[in-house]
């Protein structure tokens, strides 16, 4: 997700859709809050990783409003409103937050956007966890590589 010699840091925070929706009514307030939040996160990271802050070249703060605008998802979170009947279907899924199974369907595992892993990075983590789970079931060592 970054050029050679560079890196990416992703911070995911819980937030209120209504808070950002209200801020978005004026572009200046919305932009100022995004910049303040990016600065706060950079300051927090700096306490853990001294010197990091001066190496930051680009920041981007994506709010629920950003996701709503670019993906058309309901409140920037999911593709449907909870009262549209889909919740009942999703509630029949069993399993971990990163992996879903279906009762009566042997050896079915679902990892991805609709299994609860939001975005590309969340889905990748879900896939990694599922492979680790399979390794554990088969008594094999889970080993990763960056190549």
N, C-alpha and C positions, 0 to 999 in steps of 0.2 A: 504493500500500500504506500510505499515511499521509494524514491530513487536511491540508488546505491549511496551509502554514507549518510543517509538521512533516516529519520524514524517518524513514527506516528504514535501519538498518545490520544486515547479516546476516554473521556470521562462521561459517564452516564449518571444523571441525577434525576430524582423524582421531582415533578413540578406540576403546577396547576395550569390546566388549559385556560381557565377563565382569567387567570393572572396575565398570561401572555396575550390572550385575545384582547383584554382591556388595554394593555400597553401598545398593542399594534394599531390602535386608533390614531396614534400620532407616531409617525416614523422616527422622529427625533428621540422620543422616550424609549421606544422599542430598541433602537440601535444603541442608545446609551446604556441600557440595561444589559444588552448582550455583551458590550465591551467591558462593563463593570464585572460581569460574571466571568468572562475570559480572564480578566486581570486577577480576580480572586482565586481562580483555579491555578493560574500560573504562580501566584504567591504561595499557595499551599504546596504545590509541587516543589517549589524552590526550597522550602524548609526541609523536605525529604531528600531532594537531589540538588545540593548547592551548585550553582553555575548553570543550571538548566534554563532558567528564565532568559538569560542573555543569548541562548542558542535558538530560541523560538523564532521562526521565520514567518509562519502563517498560523492564524487561528480562525476557526469558524465555529460559531455557536448556532446549532440547529435547535429550534424550539418546537413545541407541538404545532405551532402555526406554520413553521417551515415545512414540516412533514405533511401537514394538511394541504399546503399550497402545491408542493411538488408531486405528491402521490395521490391526493384526493381522498385520503383515508379519513374516517370519522374522527374528528378531534385530534388528528395527527397520530392516531394510535392503532386503529383497526379499520377494516374496510366496511364494516356494517355497524349499525347502532344495535346495542344489546337487546332492544325490544323487538327486533326483527325475526325472532325465532331461531336464530343460529346458535344462541347460547345453549339451548337445550341439547343440540347436537354436540357442541364442543364439550359440554359437561359430561358426556358419556365417555370421553377419552379418559384413559387411565394412564398412570405413569408419572415420571418425573417432570419437572418444569421444562427440561430441555429435550425430553423425548416422550412421545405418546404411543400408546398401544391401543388396540381395540379389543374389547372382550369377544372371545370366540374366534378371533383371527390369529392363528398361530404364527409366530415368527414375524409379525408385522411391527415395525418401528418407524415412527415418523419424526423427523427432525426438520425444522425449518420455520419460516415466517409464521405459518398458521399453527405450529405446535407450541408457540410461546417464545421462540427465539426471534426477537425483533431485529431486523436489519441483517446485512451481510456478515458483520463480525459476530453477532449473536448466533447466527445459524452455523458459522464455522466452529464456534465454541461448542455448540450442541453436537455437531458431527464428531468432533474430537472426543467429547465425553462418551458418545455412543461407542466409538471404537475402543476406548479405554474400558468401557463396560464389557464389551465382547471379549477383550483380552483377559479380564478378570474371570469371566465365566469359563473360559477355556484354560485357565491356569497359566497364561502366557504373560511375559513381562511387557508392559506398555512402554514403548520407546519412540521418541520423536526425533526428527531431524529438520534442520532449517534449509536443506538442499532440495 
